[in-house]
Amino acid sequence: MVGCASEAKMRVTVLGSINVDTIFSVSALPRPGETVMASGSVRAPGGKGSNQAVAAARMGTSTRMIGAVGDDADGVWMRGLLQEDGVAVDMVLTLSGIATGAAVIAVDARAENLIVVAPGANASLTSAALPPGIDDVLLAQFEIPLETIAAAFAAAHGPRILNAAPALVDGAFLFAESDIVIVNEHELALYAGRASVETHGDAETAARSLISHSGQAVVVTLGADGALAVWQDRALHVPGLPVSPVDTVGAGDCFCGALAALIAEGLTLEAALPIANAAAALCTQARGAAPAMPRRAAVEAFCDLPKDRASPVKNLPGVQID
């Protein structure tokens, strides 16, 4: 389903988690058994699904969220924040007697992070919440039940993008049902059965081992080294952009949401990749996850893209096509 540009614009539907994050700033991440003191803390919207929905919406693409919150103050707060960012929440369920998902995040002086998640209402999101058919670009992650994702992908008529995170070996069966699979280096190593992925060549070989059907692509996010897209017969590496990260918590989610939005606009994966990469780099310049998602104008200014956005790849430095 992915590979050719289209004139028709689609909507992005994000199926995924909705959490409230508590973020602690620390000088160094704690080791097992160690207690560290935080220099500050903040409460912020989060959850991979929610973050990616905000990222897609801020890129200017019509976006809706399928998810679940509890009947608590956190749930009311999260629904309101999603709406403020233009995300449609009519398919976000409010579940009685269940807490809204929550995450505790520690961010150190190097912008590295440690995250612990309590799924709450996310774990109770079933296929009953799904519409009968999904004609949009569908984006999902592994913070909700796998059977719900499987049912959604089976009902999807548009491109299916799977962010296979957090790493969950039991979810690998969904790769065959996906058009684009997005993983980071650590997740790629796990799914490919490797101890680690050290080089671009390693990443390309490992990613290709996950491909099961023609036209499918695996995208590997490489942090400061950019991103790598791999097909059966080719690969595209987009180098990282020169930024000094403040907080990397939301960068991966920003990449996924921005990529889905750009594909919904009709861009090919090749054309969308460097722009999503730039959006993720820009995201690291602010603290938090959802609050750090950049808006379309900021991404375009950062990339210095042409007004017609006809050939965005050519306007970003260092793109390498193998």
N, C-alpha and C positions, 0 to 999 in steps of 0.2 A: 504493500500500500504506500510505502514511502520511497521516494527516489526521483519523482518528477514534480516540477513546479506546477501549481494550479492557480487559475484565476479566481476561483471561488474561495471566500474566506469562511472558516469554520469557527466554532466555539471550542473552548477548552473545558472539559469536564475533569475535575480532579477528584478522584476517589481515594480518601485517605484519612489520616489522623488529625485530630485537633487537640492541642495541649496548651496548658499555661506553663511557661518556663520561669524558673527562678534561677537567675544567673549570678554567680559569685565571681568577683575578680580576685585572683590570687597571684602571688609572685611565682609560684611553681606548683604544678599539679601534685596532689598527694600521692604517695606511694602506699602500698597495702599496709594497713595498721597505723598510718600516720595522720595526724590532725594538723591542718594548716589554718591560719587566720586569713580571712578575706578582708580586702581593703574597701570593699563596697559590694552592694547587691542591688538587683533590679528585678521586678516582675514584668514579664513581657509575653506577648502572644507567641505561640510556637506549635510544634507538631509538623512532621514532614508534609503532610497533606495541606494543612493550612498555609504553611510557608510557601509551598509551591503554587498554591492558588493565588496568593497575594502577588508573587513574582510574575505570574502570567497576567494578572489583571493590570499590574502597574506597567506592563509592556503595551497596554492599550488594547488587549484582546478580550472579547466577551468571555467571561469565566464563571462557571458555577461549581459549587462544592457539594459532594456527597459525603456525609460523615455523621458523627454522633457526638453529642455533649451530654453532660449530666444536667439534672434539674437543680443546679446550684448557681451561685453568683458567678463562678468562673465561666459556666456555660453561657449565661446571659452576656457577659463581657465579650467572650469570643465571637458570638454571633454578631454583636454590634460592631466589633472591629472589622470583621470580614465585610460586612455591608458597607462600612465607611470606605473601604478600598474598592468597592464596586463588584465584589464577589456575590453572586446570587446564592442565597442560603435557604431557599425554599425546600431543598432536599437534605438539609441538616436536621437530623432527628434530635429531640430532647427526650432523654430516657429517664424515667422516674426511678429514684432510689439508687442511682449510680453516680459516682463522681466524674467530673470532667477529667480527661487525661492530664497528666502533669509530668514535668521533667525538671531535674536539678542539674545545672550545668556549671562547671568550673572552667574559667578561662585564665590562662597564665600570661606572663609578661611577653611571651613570644607569639601570642595569639593562638596557641594550641588549646584544645579543649577536651574535657571529659564529661560524658553525659549519662545520666541514669533516668530511665523513663518508667512511669507507672501508667499503663494503658487506659485504665478507667473505662469510660464509655466506648472508647475505640474498639475494645475487645468484643463488644456486643453488637457491632455493626454487621448485620446479616444481609443476605441477598434480597430479603424482603424490602430493603430500602432502595433497591435499584429500579429505574424506569424500565419499561418493556424493551426498549431499544435505545442505543446510544449512537448517534450519528456524528458525534464530535471527535476531536482529538482527545483520547482518553489517557490520563496519566495516573498511575497508581504506584504505591510503595508498600513496604512490608511491615507497617505498623498497625495493620488491621488484619482480620482473619483471611487466610489464603483462599479459602473457599469462596469468600465474597469477591475477591479479585478475579478468580477463575470464572465465576458466573457473569461478572461484568464484561470480561474480555470475550466471553462466548456471545454476549448480546451486542457487542460493538460492531459498527459498520464502518468506522473510520480508523485512522492510525491508532495503534495501541502502544503506549510507551510505558515501560516498566522500569522504575528505579528500584533495583533489587537491593534495597537498604532498609534497615540494617541487615547485615549479612545473615542469611538464613538458608541453609542447605536444603531444607524441606521445601523451599519455595522455587527451587530450580526448575521444577516441572512447568512453571509458567513461562519460561524462556521461549518454548516452542509456540506459545500462543501470542507472542509479542512481536511487534514490528521493529521496535528499537528497545534495546536493553541498556540501561545506564548504570555503571558501577564505578567505584574508585579502585585504586590499585590493590588495596587490602582485600576488598570484596572480590575482585577479579581473581586474585590468587586462591582464595578459598573455593570459589566455584569451579576453577580450573584444576583444582587438586594440586596446587603448587605451594611450596613453602613461602615463596615471595616472587615478586615481579620487579626486576631490577632495571631493565632497559626498555626502550621503545620496541625493540625486536621481540623481547619476552612478552610485552604487553600485547603486541599484535598477534603473536602465535597463540597466546592464552585466550585472547578475545575470540579469535577465529574458531577455537575449539568449542565455543558456546553457541555458534551459529548453526541453526537446524534447517533453515529453508531459504530459498532464493529471495533476494531483495532485503533480507533482514540485516540489521546493523547492530553492532555492539559499540557503545561509546564509553570510553574510559576517561574519567576525570583524573588529572595528574597534579592537582594543586598548583603550585607555582610554575610547573612545567606545561600548563595548558590542558589540552584535551586531545584525545585520539579517537577517531571513528574508524571502525574496521568492518569491511564487507567480505564476502567470500573471495573477491577478486582484486581488492584494492584497499588502501588505507589513506587517511587524511589526518595529519597532525597539525594542530593549531597551537603555536607556542604561547606560553604565559605572557602576560603583560606586566610591565614594570610598575609594581605598586608596593607599598610598605603596609602589610596587613595590620589592622587594628584588632579585628575579631573575625575568625574564619567560620564561626558557628553556622551561619546560614548560606555559605557560598555554594555548597552542593545543591541545596534546594533551590537557590536562585537560578543556577544553571539549568536544572530540570524544568522549572516553570517557564523560564524565558525561552528555552528550546521548544517546548510545547506550543507556546504562543506564536513563535515565528513559523513553525510548521503549519499551525492553524491559518496563518496568513497566506500560505501557499508557497513558502520558501522550501527549497530542497534542504536536506540535512547538511549537505556540503556548504550551502550558503548561510544556513542558520547557525552552524557551529561556532564560527568566530565571534558572532554577535553575542550568543549566549555565554561564551567564554569571557567576553569583555564585561557583560553584566555581572557575572560571578566575581570578577576581579574588583569591580566597583563596589560590590556588596561588602567586601572585606574592609572597606574604608569607614564603616560605621559599626556600632555595637549592636548586638542582638541578632535575631533571625529575621522574622517578618518585618520589624521596623527598619532593617537595613536594606530591604529590597529596593533597588533603584527604579526610578520611573523612566519611561521610554525616552523622554527628552534628554535626561542625563546620560543614558547609554549612548544615544546617538552623538551627543556632544563629545563623549569620551572616545568614541570610535572615529569621529569626524566622518560620518557616513554621508553619501550623497543624498539629496532630497528624494530622488525616485527609488533609492534602495534597490536598484535593478541588479547590481553586481557587488554585493557587500563584501565578498571575500577579497576582491582586489584592493579594497580600501583599508585593509588591516595588514600590518607589517608581518613578514616572516612566515606566511602560510606555506606549508610544504605539502604537496600531493605526491604520494608514492604510487 
